[in-house]
């Protein structure tokens, strides 16, 4: 479309693009495959979003699994250390002899009753 210039240029005409009511109509140009560019952009954005979400999930899963790795071993070692500390405290205080004597007397009582249950 040619429009005359107003002002100092006088009678020369300049070429202008036709005005559209909706600028999105210009943005919806088609790609070589015949699909609107806006749909291709949307598809690219969606693909990128999915890739980022998948990668984020992988990283979170790896961090969580790394934290749990070896947890059972640490718990077992903790229980063994606790039991060893209790036994050491009992032996050191002399209470172990009293406990051993009490257990021994209870076992002898059970074994010497003979008749079984009533």
Buried (B, 14 or more C-beta within 10 A) or exposed (E): EEEEEEEEEEEEEEEEEEEEEEEEEEEEEEEEEEEEEEEEEEEEEEEEEEEEEEEEEEEEEEEEEEEEEEEEEEEEEEEEEEEEEEEEEBEEEEEBEEEEEEEEEEEEEEEEEEEEEE
